[in-house]
Structures are given as C-alpha cells and as structure tokens.
Amino acid sequence: MEKLSKQEEEAMQAVWQCEVGFIKDFLDQMEEPKPPYTTLASTIKNLERKGFLQSEKMGNSLRYSAAIKEEEYKKRFMSGFVNDYFQNSYKDLVTFFAKDKKLSAKDLQEIIKLIEKQ
C-alpha cells in the first residue's frame, strides 16, 4: 500500500471522522489552518484515484466515503514502517523507543500485561 502524504493523511482523518460526506463536511472537520477548498478537493480526488476513497453521485455533487478503514491503514502503514526502519522487528522498534526514553519501565510492564492476556 502506498504511503500517504501528510496532506492526504489529514484529509483521510477528516473522512474517517465523518464516515460519509461531501468535501465541505471534511473541510469542517479539519483543524486550523484549513486548506483551501480547491486544495482539499484535489486531494480527495487523488485519494479516490489511489483507491482510498469511493464516491457516489448525489445530484450535482459527489459524496465520499473511505474505501479502507482507519485501522487497516494503520496496520499496513506500521507494518511497512517496521519493515523499512527496523528490519521487520517489533522488538527492535520497542528497544529503540526504550533507549530513547520514550517508553518507561511502567509502560513496558503494561505492554507485557497486555501481551500475556492474549
């Protein structure tokens, strides 16, 4: 799966929040500074072309919805990220954050408990 640009990810976040809507609905969901309407419209069209969105004709407008769920995108993105930067080792990923003091011992204990529950 293709990695989305920051602008595309922001648009997808708005789509996932709305679930179904028009470009104006997505624009309303976005934080300031909001992109111009035409920029968002172009981004939405690109996302549809890439297969991330689907559209439905409603009168003279198009109503959009996500073709991929947010969780699915996160899983695919993180798998690619771990593969590209950590040789597909989640252990190396966790080690990296622990060494960089982004994870505390308490955080790691909570992760261990979560793993043991499964």
N, C-alpha and C positions, 0 to 999 in steps of 0.2 A: 504494500500500500504506500502510496505517495505521501510524503511528509507535507503537511500544510504550512503555509507561511503564517506569520503572526497575524496578519490581516485576515487570512482565511480562517484561522482558529477563532479569532474574535467573532467573526460572522457566524461560525458554526455554534459557538457558545450561545449566541442570541437565538439561533434556530432551535437548539436543544431546549432552551428555556421556554420558548413559545410553543414548541412541538409542531404547530402548523400555523402558517401566517403569510402575510404579504411583506414586501420589503420594508414598508413603513413600520410594521409591527416589530420587525427585527431591529430597525433603527432606534425605536423607542426603548428597547431592552439594553442597548449598548451604553456604556459609561462615557462620560465626557473625557476628552474631546471626541465627539462623534464624527465619523467620516461623513463627507458629503453624500447625499442620497445617490447620486450617479456613481460614485466610487463603490458604495455598498452594492448597488445593482449589478455592476460589473463583476464584483467579487462573487456574488450569488450565482451569476451566470457561469462563471468559471467553476464554481463548486458543483453545479449541476452537470457541466460538461465532464468533470472528473469523476462523476458518479457518487458524490457525497450527498447530493440533494436530488429530489424529484419534484416535478411541478405538475400542476393541474390547472387547466384553463377555467377561469371563473369570470365570465363576462369579457371585459377587455383587459383583465389582469391575470397574472399567474399567482397561484397560491403554492407555496413551497413547504416541503417537509423533509426531514432528514431521511436519507436512504441508508444511513448507518447509525447505529445507536452510539451514544457517547461512550459507554463502557467498552464497546467493541473497538472504537477508535483508540481509547486509552490503552487497551491490551495490545493492539497491534503496534502503536507508537512505542510503548515501553519495551516490547519485545525487540523492536528494531534498534532502539536506543541502547539496550543492554548488549545486544549483539555487536553493534558498531563500536561502543566505547569500553565494554567490559568483557569482551570475548565470550559473550553469551553466559556469563557467570553472575548470577544474582548475589552470590556470596561476595564476589569482588565489589559489586555495587554497594552492598551494605558496609563492607570493610572501608571503602572509600569515604562514605559519609561518617562512619565512626571515627576514622583517623582525622577527618576534617572537623571533628567535634560538632557535627550537625545532628548526631544521634547520641543520646545519653545512655548510660547503663540501664536506667529505668525504661527508656524507650525500647531497648533491646530485650529486656525482660518481658515487656508487654508483647513484643513480636513473638518471642519464644512461646508464651502462653497461647497466643493465637494459633500458632503452628501446632502445638500439642493438642489443642481442642479438635483439630481436624484429623 
